[in-house]
Amino acid sequence: SNASSSCDTTYTLPNNQWRQISLPCNPGANNTVSAVFGDDIPGTYNTDWILYSYNGSGYPQLSETDTLSQGSGYWIIQKSGGDVVLSMPDNSTPTPVTQASAGCTSSNGCFEIGLDRQPLESTTWTMIGYPFASSESLGDVRVLNALSHHEVGGCDYNDNGCDLDTASHNDIVHNTFWTYNGSAYAQVDTSGNLDPW
């Protein structure tokens, strides 16, 4: 994962179209819904624009004072009548990474996103967000299984995890991600890229 890119990245949010977004940089203390997006989107929150998160079973609406976090995905829509350009707040910094976490094979460091453990033979969706300001191959994602190697599927911390294809073969996680392009869900597999926002 690349931590060296700038936080000057922007995202064009079309009028009256739902989009899935995430934070490509660390907003620091400016991490509320209104602090991150209120200066970019005209109008009143909950009337002219709104954000939702996903909690595994539903889509709770966020308030203006709710905090946003990197690694999470959000639904957003705005109805200003035209495109709006989103940017990170002033003084945002590149995503903090760890150099020494288990499974981190990147010289740039890694960002860990936890997934809820599900019972065996059970599947659930998780809406995560790519937390960097430059693109990265989905094939570079590593899976670290918190269960022991003998319990299920390998990919554990002692082995530095595994790639998404191996984790999918071992029935830990799927190796396909989905994003929403404004009119339909688009599939991203391990040959594709994760992009900012």
C-alpha positions in Angstrom: 0.0 0.0 0.0 1.3 3.4 -1.0 1.5 6.0 1.8 3.7 8.5 -0.1 1.0 10.1 -2.2 -0.5 13.6 -1.7 -3.8 14.4 0.0 -4.7 16.9 -2.8 -6.8 14.2 -4.5 -10.4 15.1 -5.4 -13.5 13.3 -6.3 -16.3 14.5 -8.6 -19.7 13.7 -7.1 -22.4 13.9 -9.8 -25.8 15.5 -9.0 -28.5 13.1 -7.8 -26.5 9.9 -8.2 -25.6 7.6 -5.3 -21.9 6.8 -4.9 -19.8 4.7 -2.6 -16.9 6.7 -1.2 -14.1 6.4 1.3 -11.5 8.7 2.8 -8.2 8.7 0.9 -6.3 10.5 3.6 -6.4 11.0 7.4 -8.5 14.1 8.2 -7.2 14.3 11.7 -9.5 16.2 14.1 -11.6 17.4 11.1 -13.2 14.0 10.8 -17.0 14.7 11.2 -19.4 14.5 8.3 -19.8 18.3 8.2 -16.0 18.9 8.6 -15.1 16.6 5.7 -17.8 17.4 3.2 -19.8 20.4 4.4 -17.4 22.9 2.8 -17.6 21.1 -0.6 -21.4 20.4 -1.0 -23.8 23.3 -1.1 -27.1 23.2 0.8 -28.3 21.7 4.0 -27.3 18.3 5.3 -30.2 15.8 5.3 -32.0 17.9 2.7 -29.5 18.6 -0.1 -27.0 15.9 0.7 -26.7 12.9 3.0 -24.4 10.0 4.0 -25.1 6.4 5.1 -22.9 3.7 6.5 -23.4 -0.1 6.5 -23.4 -2.1 9.7 -23.8 -5.6 8.4 -27.6 -5.7 8.4 -28.7 -2.2 7.5 -27.8 1.3 6.3 -27.9 3.8 9.2 -28.0 7.5 8.3 -25.1 9.5 9.6 -25.6 12.8 11.4 -23.5 15.9 10.7 -21.5 15.3 13.9 -20.8 11.6 13.3 -17.1 10.8 12.7 -15.8 9.2 9.5 -13.0 6.8 9.5 -10.5 5.5 7.0 -11.1 1.9 5.9 -14.9 2.4 6.0 -17.1 2.8 3.0 -20.1 5.2 2.8 -23.0 5.9 0.6 -23.4 9.6 -0.4 -25.8 11.6 -2.6 -26.1 15.3 -3.3 -28.8 17.3 -5.1 -27.2 20.6 -5.8 -28.2 20.6 -9.5 -24.6 20.0 -10.8 -21.4 18.2 -10.1 -19.6 18.8 -6.8 -15.9 18.3 -6.3 -15.0 16.7 -3.0 -11.6 17.3 -1.3 -10.1 16.4 2.0 -10.0 19.1 4.7 -7.0 21.3 5.0 -4.2 19.7 7.1 -5.2 16.2 6.1 -2.2 13.9 6.1 -1.4 10.7 4.2 -2.9 7.6 5.7 -1.0 6.3 8.7 0.5 2.9 8.0 2.3 0.3 10.0 5.6 -1.1 8.8 5.9 -4.1 11.1 2.4 -5.6 11.3 2.0 -9.3 10.5 1.6 -10.0 6.9 2.8 -6.6 5.7 5.1 -7.3 2.8 5.0 -3.8 1.4 8.0 -1.5 1.8 5.5 1.4 2.0 3.7 -0.1 5.0 0.2 -1.4 5.4 -3.2 -0.4 6.7 -5.3 -3.0 8.5 -9.1 -3.2 8.1 -10.8 -5.6 10.4 -13.7 -7.8 9.3 -16.3 -9.3 11.6 -15.9 -13.0 12.2 -18.8 -15.0 10.9 -19.9 -18.5 11.9 -18.6 -21.3 9.6 -20.8 -21.8 6.6 -22.1 -18.2 7.0 -21.5 -15.3 4.6 -22.1 -11.6 5.1 -21.3 -8.4 3.2 -18.9 -5.8 4.6 -18.6 -2.3 3.1 -15.0 -1.3 3.4 -13.2 1.7 1.9 -9.8 1.9 0.2 -7.8 4.3 2.5 -5.2 5.7 0.1 -4.7 8.6 -2.3 -3.2 6.5 -5.1 -4.3 3.4 -6.8 -3.1 -0.1 -5.8 -3.7 -3.5 -7.2 -6.4 -5.6 -5.4 -4.0 -8.5 -5.9 -1.6 -6.8 -3.4 -4.2 -7.1 -0.6 -3.2 -9.6 2.1 -5.6 -11.5 4.3 -4.7 -12.3 7.9 -6.9 -14.9 9.5 -7.2 -14.4 13.3 -8.1 -18.0 13.7 -5.3 -20.5 14.2 -4.0 -22.4 11.1 -5.5 -25.6 12.4 -9.0 -24.2 12.9 -9.7 -23.0 9.4 -8.0 -22.3 6.1 -4.5 -21.0 7.0 -3.6 -17.5 6.1 -2.7 -16.9 9.7 -0.5 -14.3 11.3 2.4 -16.9 11.8 2.5 -17.4 8.0 2.2 -13.6 7.2 -1.3 -14.2 5.8 -2.0 -14.9 2.2 -3.3 -13.2 -1.0 -7.0 -12.9 -1.7 -7.1 -15.8 -4.2 -5.6 -18.1 -1.6 -8.0 -16.8 1.1 -10.9 -17.4 -1.3 -9.8 -20.9 -2.1 -9.6 -21.5 1.7 -13.1 -20.2 2.2 -12.0 -17.3 4.4 -13.1 -14.3 2.3 -14.2 -13.8 -1.3 -11.6 -12.5 -3.8 -14.0 -10.3 -5.6 -15.0 -6.8 -4.5 -17.9 -4.7 -5.8 -18.2 -1.0 -6.3 -21.1 1.1 -7.5 -20.6 3.2 -10.6 -23.7 5.3 -10.4 -26.0 3.0 -12.3 -24.9 -0.6 -11.4 -22.5 -2.6 -9.3 -19.1 -3.2 -11.0 -17.0 -6.2 -10.1 -13.3 -5.8 -9.2 -11.3 -9.0 -9.0 -7.6 -9.4 -8.1 -6.5 -8.3 -11.6 -8.1 -4.9 -11.0 -7.2 -1.8 -9.0 -8.5 -0.2 -5.9 -8.8 3.6 -6.5 -8.9 6.6 -4.2 -12.2 7.7 -2.9 
